[in-house]
Amino acid sequence: MRTGPPRRANEDMLYFHMIPDYFFTPESWEIAHSILSMFSGENGVRMAALADKIFQSKYVGGSSDLKTDFYESWIEELASREKSRNMMQYMAQSFDMIGNPCMVFYKPSGNTTEFHFFGTYLALILAAYTGMRVVVSHSPITTVRGRDFMEFVALDSVDSHVTGFYKKMIPLSQMEFRIKAASALIRLGYGSKLEDSLFPKYLRVFRDEPLPGSYLLKMVYRDANDGEAKVRNLIDEAIFLDKVKER
């Protein structure tokens, strides 16, 4: 586990600055500590499984009859000890209930857009789980202070294609909607090809096409070996993304 932030911004990392409003209570500290302390050198993220569970979750309007607590089902994939990519670590330096916790996100990436898209996705999930506002920044010392914005998540110096999808400021009322939209995009993208480097292309489809979900579903049919079966499994995701574009 890394302790203390580096002295300067690192282009290979995104920092999730967690902001308690306005101080930690014992209850909020327990929630934050329980998830942040899960991340070490042995824990990783199962991105495809995470997106699947979130899209199907009742929390975000899904139709699944999941009996387990939706948060706990997310965390199984968000901090998995199975074969998965280690992408986050908790950073602390004499951290107590007075300070602000910080997560650092990193992953081998083919481009900045891909890196920022997945980083922001995980930041939104952490914000939803902990109930704390989050600033996503390239810098270990963010220029956006919690008192400077009223929304739930703020994206500071994040790729413009990514902010175009999520929006630069995400209010609490839009959190579920944005998390589910990103989950749908990940599901459709992975349905076509399991390559993270293609997500800038998928974001351009979302930006440029009037019905991006339908367009991506055609890509799934064209690119996948078992296209018909995958299309049937991804129709809900495509319909949801089409509705997202209409809003």
C-alpha positions as CSV (number, residue, x, y, z in Angstrom):
1,M,0.0,0.0,0.0
2,R,1.4,3.4,-0.9
3,T,1.6,6.0,1.7
4,G,1.6,9.7,1.0
5,P,1.0,11.3,-2.4
6,P,3.8,12.0,-4.9
7,R,5.2,15.5,-5.1
8,R,3.9,16.2,-8.6
9,A,1.1,15.1,-10.9
10,N,1.6,11.8,-12.7
11,E,0.0,11.3,-16.1
12,D,-0.3,7.5,-15.4
13,M,-2.5,8.1,-12.4
14,L,-5.8,9.6,-11.5
15,Y,-6.6,10.6,-7.9
16,F,-10.0,10.2,-6.3
17,H,-10.2,12.9,-3.6
18,M,-13.0,11.8,-1.2
19,I,-14.8,14.8,0.4
20,P,-16.8,14.2,3.6
21,D,-19.6,16.8,4.1
22,Y,-18.4,18.3,6.3
23,F,-16.6,16.0,8.8
24,F,-16.6,12.2,9.4
25,T,-19.0,10.7,11.9
26,P,-18.1,7.3,13.3
27,E,-20.6,5.7,10.9
28,S,-19.4,7.5,7.8
29,W,-15.8,6.7,8.7
30,E,-16.6,3.0,9.1
31,I,-18.2,3.0,5.6
32,A,-15.3,4.8,4.0
33,H,-12.7,2.8,5.8
34,S,-14.3,-0.6,5.0
35,I,-14.0,-0.1,1.3
36,L,-10.8,1.9,1.0
37,S,-8.9,-0.5,3.2
38,M,-9.8,-3.4,0.8
39,F,-7.4,-2.1,-1.9
40,S,-3.9,-3.5,-1.6
41,G,-1.4,-5.0,-4.0
42,E,-3.5,-8.3,-4.1
43,N,-6.9,-6.9,-4.9
44,G,-8.0,-6.1,-8.4
45,V,-11.1,-5.0,-10.4
46,R,-13.2,-7.4,-12.6
47,M,-14.5,-4.7,-14.9
48,A,-16.8,-6.7,-17.1
49,A,-18.5,-8.5,-14.2
50,L,-18.8,-5.2,-12.3
51,A,-20.5,-3.5,-15.2
52,D,-22.9,-6.5,-15.6
53,K,-23.9,-6.5,-11.9
54,I,-24.4,-2.7,-11.8
55,F,-26.5,-2.6,-15.0
56,Q,-28.8,-5.4,-13.6
57,S,-29.0,-3.9,-10.1
58,K,-32.3,-2.7,-8.8
59,Y,-30.4,0.3,-7.4
60,V,-30.1,1.6,-11.0
61,G,-33.5,0.6,-12.2
62,G,-32.7,-2.9,-13.4
63,S,-35.1,-5.8,-13.6
64,S,-32.9,-8.3,-11.8
65,D,-34.3,-10.2,-8.9
66,L,-30.9,-10.1,-7.1
67,K,-31.5,-11.2,-3.5
68,T,-28.1,-10.0,-2.2
69,D,-27.4,-6.4,-1.1
70,F,-26.5,-4.5,-4.3
71,Y,-23.5,-2.8,-2.7
72,E,-22.0,-6.0,-1.6
73,S,-22.4,-7.6,-5.0
74,W,-20.6,-4.7,-6.5
75,I,-17.7,-4.9,-4.0
76,E,-17.1,-8.5,-4.9
77,E,-16.0,-7.4,-8.3
78,L,-14.6,-4.0,-7.3
79,A,-12.1,-5.5,-4.9
80,S,-11.6,-9.0,-6.1
81,R,-8.7,-11.3,-5.1
82,E,-9.3,-13.5,-8.1
83,K,-7.5,-13.1,-11.5
84,S,-8.2,-9.4,-12.2
85,R,-6.4,-6.2,-12.9
86,N,-5.1,-4.3,-10.0
87,M,-6.1,-0.7,-10.7
88,M,-6.5,1.1,-7.4
89,Q,-4.8,1.6,-4.2
90,Y,-5.7,3.5,-1.0
91,M,-3.3,6.3,-0.1
92,A,-2.9,7.5,3.4
93,Q,-0.4,9.4,5.5
94,S,-1.3,9.6,9.2
95,F,-4.9,9.6,8.0
96,D,-7.6,10.1,10.6
97,M,-11.2,11.3,10.6
98,I,-10.0,14.9,10.1
99,G,-8.2,14.4,6.8
100,N,-9.5,13.5,3.4
101,P,-8.9,10.0,2.0
102,C,-7.5,9.6,-1.4
103,M,-7.5,6.7,-3.9
104,V,-5.1,6.4,-6.7
105,F,-6.2,4.8,-10.0
106,Y,-3.8,3.4,-12.6
107,K,-3.9,0.8,-15.4
108,P,-1.9,0.0,-18.5
109,S,-3.7,2.1,-21.2
110,G,-3.4,2.6,-24.9
111,N,-4.7,6.2,-24.7
112,T,-5.8,8.9,-22.3
113,T,-9.5,8.7,-23.1
114,E,-9.7,5.0,-22.2
115,F,-7.8,5.6,-19.0
116,H,-10.0,8.5,-17.9
117,F,-13.2,6.8,-18.9
118,F,-12.6,3.7,-16.6
119,G,-11.1,5.8,-13.9
120,T,-14.2,8.1,-13.7
121,Y,-16.4,5.1,-13.8
122,L,-14.8,3.6,-10.7
123,A,-14.8,7.0,-9.0
124,L,-18.6,7.2,-9.4
125,I,-19.0,3.8,-7.9
126,L,-16.9,4.7,-4.9
127,A,-18.9,7.9,-4.4
128,A,-22.1,5.9,-4.5
129,Y,-20.8,3.3,-2.0
130,T,-19.2,5.7,0.5
131,G,-21.8,8.5,0.2
132,M,-18.9,10.9,-0.1
133,R,-18.4,13.5,-2.8
134,V,-15.4,12.8,-5.1
135,V,-13.1,15.0,-7.1
136,V,-11.3,13.1,-10.0
137,S,-8.0,14.8,-10.8
138,H,-4.6,14.2,-12.4
139,S,-3.0,16.0,-9.4
140,P,-2.5,14.6,-5.9
141,I,-3.5,18.1,-4.8
142,T,-6.7,19.1,-6.5
143,T,-7.5,22.6,-7.5
144,V,-11.2,22.0,-6.9
145,R,-12.3,22.4,-3.3
146,G,-15.3,20.7,-1.9
147,R,-16.9,24.1,-1.0
148,D,-16.5,25.3,-4.6
149,F,-19.1,23.0,-6.1
150,M,-22.5,21.6,-5.0
151,E,-22.6,18.5,-7.2
152,F,-21.6,15.0,-6.1
153,V,-18.7,14.3,-8.4
154,A,-16.4,16.8,-10.1
155,L,-14.0,16.0,-13.0
156,D,-10.9,18.1,-12.8
157,S,-8.6,18.1,-15.9
158,V,-10.3,15.0,-17.3
159,D,-10.3,14.1,-21.0
160,S,-12.9,16.2,-22.9
161,H,-14.4,13.1,-24.6
162,V,-14.9,11.6,-21.1
163,T,-16.5,14.7,-19.6
164,G,-18.7,14.9,-22.7
165,F,-20.1,11.5,-21.7
166,Y,-20.3,11.8,-17.9
167,K,-20.5,15.7,-17.7
168,K,-17.9,17.7,-15.8
169,M,-20.1,18.1,-12.7
170,I,-22.4,15.2,-11.8
171,P,-25.2,16.0,-9.3
172,L,-26.5,13.4,-6.9
173,S,-29.8,13.2,-8.9
174,Q,-27.8,12.0,-11.9
175,M,-25.5,9.5,-10.2
176,E,-27.5,6.4,-10.8
177,F,-28.2,7.4,-14.4
178,R,-24.6,8.0,-15.2
179,I,-23.3,4.9,-13.6
180,K,-25.8,2.8,-15.5
181,A,-25.1,4.5,-18.8
182,A,-21.3,3.8,-18.4
183,S,-22.1,0.2,-17.4
184,A,-24.2,-0.2,-20.6
185,L,-21.4,1.3,-22.7
186,I,-18.9,-1.1,-21.2
187,R,-21.2,-4.1,-21.7
188,L,-21.7,-3.2,-25.4
189,G,-18.1,-2.4,-25.9
190,Y,-16.9,-5.7,-24.5
191,G,-19.6,-7.5,-26.4
192,S,-17.9,-6.3,-29.6
193,K,-14.3,-6.8,-28.6
194,L,-12.6,-7.2,-25.3
195,E,-10.2,-4.4,-25.8
196,D,-10.1,-1.3,-23.6
197,S,-8.2,0.7,-26.2
198,L,-11.4,0.8,-28.4
199,F,-13.4,2.9,-25.9
200,P,-12.5,6.3,-27.5
201,K,-14.2,4.9,-30.6
202,Y,-17.3,3.9,-28.6
203,L,-17.4,7.4,-27.0
204,R,-17.3,9.0,-30.4
205,V,-20.2,6.7,-31.4
206,F,-22.1,8.0,-28.4
207,R,-21.3,11.6,-29.3
208,D,-22.0,11.4,-33.0
209,E,-24.8,8.9,-33.5
210,P,-28.5,9.7,-32.8
211,L,-29.0,6.1,-31.6
212,P,-25.7,5.1,-30.2
213,G,-27.0,2.0,-28.5
214,S,-28.4,0.6,-31.7
215,Y,-25.2,1.5,-33.6
216,L,-23.1,-0.4,-31.0
217,L,-25.4,-3.3,-31.1
218,K,-24.8,-3.6,-34.8
219,M,-21.1,-3.6,-34.1
220,V,-21.6,-6.5,-31.6
221,Y,-23.4,-8.5,-34.3
222,R,-20.8,-7.8,-36.9
223,D,-17.7,-8.4,-34.7
224,A,-18.6,-11.2,-32.4
225,N,-18.4,-14.9,-33.4
226,D,-21.7,-15.6,-31.7
227,G,-23.3,-12.3,-32.7
228,E,-27.0,-13.3,-32.5
229,A,-26.7,-14.7,-29.0
230,K,-24.8,-11.6,-27.8
231,V,-27.3,-9.2,-29.4
232,R,-30.1,-10.9,-27.5
233,N,-28.2,-10.5,-24.2
234,L,-27.4,-6.8,-24.9
235,I,-30.7,-5.4,-26.2
236,D,-31.6,-3.7,-22.8
237,E,-28.2,-2.0,-22.8
238,A,-28.6,-0.7,-26.3
239,I,-32.2,0.6,-25.6
240,F,-30.9,2.4,-22.5
241,L,-28.1,4.1,-24.3
242,D,-30.5,5.3,-27.0
243,K,-32.7,6.8,-24.3
244,V,-29.6,8.4,-22.7
245,K,-28.8,10.2,-25.9
246,E,-32.4,11.5,-26.1
247,R,-32.2,13.2,-22.7
